[in-house]
C-alpha cells in the first residue's frame, strides 16, 4: 500500500491572492516581509551589544535587503557577530533576489518550475522570456560562490595581519559579501579609510562590486561567447557604458578633489591620490564604500556623484539606480530624434518602441520619487540642501554614500529614506504597475497634433 505524499499547498485565500496579484506586487510584498523579519531579528538580545530601537532595526534591515549601506547605527560597535551575520544574510538575499533563493530550493527538491513561479522569477530577474530561467539561476549561484569565496580569501591577506585569524576572516567574508552585492556595509566604523592605499583592498573590492554590478547575464555572456562579435546588444551596451562611467568617475574625482585637504589633498604624492581617486570614483555608482571623507567633498564633486548614483549599474545585477542600459537607450533615442529618424537602433540592432517607452516611464517615475523625497525632507529637516539631495539620491540608487547626514534623520526622515531605498531596489516600474493597469483600447482614436518644445 502506497503511503500518500504530503503536499504543502498555500491556504485558499493565499492562493487566490497570488492568482490575481501581478508578480511585481507579490515580489514587493515578499521584500517587505523579509525587511520586517530582518528587523525583528536584529532586535533580539544576542544581535546587539545594547538594545536598539525598532526604528534602528527596521532601517538597518531595509538598508541591508535593498543592498544600500546607509546606516543609522555603527555596524562595528553596535552589532555583535550574530547581528552582523544577520545583516550579511539579508544583504545576500536582497542582492540575489528572493525568487533566486526560492528557485534554488525548488530545484534542489526536484520540483519543476511552474508558470506562476516562472512569472515571479522573470520579474525578479528582469527577464522577458521564460527560456532557460532555471539554468540562469544556477549560473548566478556559481558566479556568486566563486566571486565571494575568491574575494574573501584575498581580503584575508589584508585583514588578518591587522585583526587576527578569526576576526580577520570574518571581516574578509563580510566585506566580500557586501562588495559583490554592492551593499556598502562595512564592519569598520570609519569604512575603508584605513585601507585607502592598500593594494589588495583597492583591487579586490572594486573587482567584486564591478562584477556584481554589470549583471549575471553579462558575466555569463563574457565567458561563453567570443569577444565583441559574439556579445549580445545588452552586453555591448553594458561594457561600453561601464567603461565610460568608470573613466569619467575616476578622472573627475581626481580633477575636482586633487587639492582638497579633506579628501585627496591629505595624501602626499600623485600615486597615492590617484589610488584614492580610483577607489572612490569607481565605487560611487554602485557599492557605496568610502576610502575618504564623503562629507568633505566639494559640492561640485557631490553633484557629479549624484549623477553617477542615479545611473547605477546593470539590470539583473546586485546594484540599483536607473541602470546603464536605461541611460544608453535614452541617449540613442535622443540621437535618433536629432537625426530625424523614426527608429531607434544601436550596434546594428533595432530597439523596440516598447523599450523606449519603458525608459521614459522609468525616468519619469524615478524623478518624481527623488524630487518628492527631497521636498519632504527639506520641509521636515534643517541642513544643507546638497546634503539632503545627496542622501535621497544615494538611497534611490541603493549606493549608501552619505555626507554624514543619515544620523541626523528624524523618525519621519528615516521613513522617507526607507521608502526611497525600497523603491530604488524593487524598481520604480513596480510603483508604476500599481498606478496604471494594462488595458487594450477598445477604439482607435484619430491622430492629433501637440506642439512640443
Order of alpha helices (4+ residues) and beta strands (2+ residues): alpha-alpha-alpha-alpha-alpha-alpha-alpha-alpha-alpha-alpha-alpha-alpha-alpha-alpha-alpha-beta-beta-alpha-alpha-alpha-alpha
